[in-house]
Amino acid sequence: MEHLYKLLQEAYCLTELDCGEYSRQKLNGMTFHIKAFRAQGLGHISLMQASGLLGLMSMDTLIVNPAGLDMPLLSYDRVIAMRKDTLIYELYDTLLGPADLSALRNVQTRYEKLPAHDLGEHWYDPIKLPESLSKKGNKKQHAAFDTCAREYLAAYLTAAKSAPACDPAAKQKKSAVYVEGLLSHGGPSTDVFLKALGREKTGELFRTFLFGTEI
């Protein structure tokens, strides 16, 4: 996560937001640390790091909601548990027009030999873009997963440099379709928050801090 955060810092001016009570949460034996930022010229960024289960599990999450640029919403998850390493980059179609995502497809191609991870079927699959990436391996692939994670985000930021500016209000409506869908239909990590925090607090956490669709 430190390397990914550095890439973001180098690309955009970040202003940290006060997450208040949500900055630290304990859920299901895991401790979550959450930070949110406004990225000038890009949109909203959040970082979430979790650890627990006596050190047997750790999870990093990065979300980029590019309200100011016509780029897809990006969600990154990295989970290390029981000697397994899982790397997931998901891109969601919040676009108002066409986008050049060839740099991301190039990263997919470079790392196509890393073991793929089947995420199963979910309600949001129709808006998940084919440039998404999902891998699962063991400690032997850890270094390659690290490099892949950095290169994928770097490719996203490269694509963002040439992406057109857009109407933030119109863009946020597209992003809100995904976020409100998570709150209504759930998801692998969303369900954990809904069960522990309830619908109202989870809604505030997601809309205000994790995705920034309602600030």
N, C-alpha and C positions, 0 to 999 in steps of 0.2 A: 504493500500500500504506500510506503514511503516513496518508492520510485514513481508510482503513478501520480501521487500528489505533486511531486517535483515537476513532472511533465506539465501538469495543469498550471502550476505556478509560473512556469517559464512561458506558457502560452497566453495567459490571461491574468489581469489584475483581480485578485480575489479579496472580497470583504467578508469576514466571518460574521455570521448571524448568531444571535443568542438563542440557543435551543432550550433554555430553561430546564424544567423538570425532565425533559426528554434527553438531555445530554448524557445521562447515565440511567440505564434501566437494568433490572435483574428479572429475567424471565426464564422459567423452566431450567434453572441451574446454570444459566448462561448470563454473563454480564455484558451489556451492550454499551458502547461509547459512540455517541452520534455527534457529528459536526455538520454544519451547513454553511454554504457560501454563496454570495452573489458574484458571478463572474462577469466583469464588464465586457460588453460586446458579445457575450455568449448566452448567459441565462443563469440557471440554478444548478448548484452542485452539492451533493451530500456524500459524506463518508460515514460508514458504520463498521465498527470493529467489535467482534464478540469472541469471548473465550469462556471456557468452563469445562464441566465434567472432569474435574481433576486434571486439567491440562490436556485431555485427550482430544479436544475439539477446538478449532478456531475458525472464524469466518470473517472475511472482509467483503464489504459491499460498497460499490461506487455507483452513484446515479448522476447522470448529466441530462438535464432537461433544457435543451437549447432554445429558449423562448425568443431570443433575439436573432437567431440564424435558422434558415430552413434546412436543418439536419434532423435525423431521427433521434428519438429519445434513446439513450444508452443506459444499460444496466449491467454491471459487472459483479459477479459473485465468485469468491474463491473459498473453498471449504476444505480443510484438512482434518480428517477424522479417521481413526482406526487404521492408520498407515495408508489411507487412500487420499489422493489429491484430486480435487474437482475444480475445473476452471470453466466458467460460463460467462460469455458475453452475449447479451440479447439486445437487438435493435428493434424498436417498435415504430411503426409507420405513423408518425405524427407530422408528416410532410405536407406542405401546401402545394408543392410543385416537384418537378424531377430533381434528383440528386445524383451526383457522381460519387459512387461508393466503390470505385474500382480499386482504390488503395486497400480497402478492407478485404476485398476478394483476393487480392494478392497475398495478404497475410493468411487467409484461409488456405490458399494453395501451398504456401511455404510450410505450413504445419499440418497438412492433411494426413501425414503418417502418424501423428500422435493419436493415441486411442480415443475414439469417439465415445460420447456419452449420450444415450437415449433419454431424453427428458420426459417422454410420454406425451400424452395429449392434454391440452389445457384450453380453456375458453378463449385465451388471447392469441392462439396460434394463427388465426386469419390476419392479424395485424403485425405478426412477428416477421421481420424481413429475412430473406435467405442468406444475407451476409452475417447472420448471427453465428456464434461458434460455441461448441460445447465439447469438453474433453474430460476424461477421467482416467487416472493412472495411479502409480505408486511413487515411492520416494525416488525411484530411478528416473522418473520424468520430471521431478520437481524443478530442476534448473531450466529445462526446456519450457515448462509451463510459465516460469517467471519471465523468460525472454519473450514468449508468445504474448503474455499479458501486456508487457511494455510496448511491444511492436503494434499490437492491435489498437491500443489507446493512441499511440503516436500517429497511426494511420488515420484514425478518426479526427484527431486534431488537425492533421494535414488537410483532410477533406473539408473541415470547417473553415479553413482559411479562404477557400474559394467559394464557399456557400453564400448565396445571396442573403442579405438582411431581409427580415420579414416583419409583418405586423404581429407584435407580441400577443395582443388580445386574441387574434385568430389562431395563433400557434398554441396558446394555452388551452383553447377549446379542444383542440385535437389531443393534447397531452392529457387533459382531464377525462377524456373518454376512457383511456387506459387506467388511470388512477381510480376513477369511480368504479370501473369494472372490477378492479382488485378488491375494493371495499365491498362490492355487492356480491361478487362470485368467488372471491378468495384466491389464494395461490399458495405455493409451498411455504413461503416465509410469512405472507400476510396472515395466514390462519393462526400462526403462533401469536402474533400481536393481537388479533381480534379476541382470541381466547383469554389472553392474560390482561389486556387493557380495556377490552370492551370496544364497541363500535364508535362511540363518540371520541374517545381519546386517540384511538387508532386513526380515525379520520383526520384529527388535528395534526398528528404526527406525520401522516403521509402527505396531506395537502400543503402544510406549512413548511415542514422541515425536510422530509425526504425527497419530495418531488417539486415543491415550490409552485404548485399550481394555484395556491391561494395564500398570498402574503399580505 
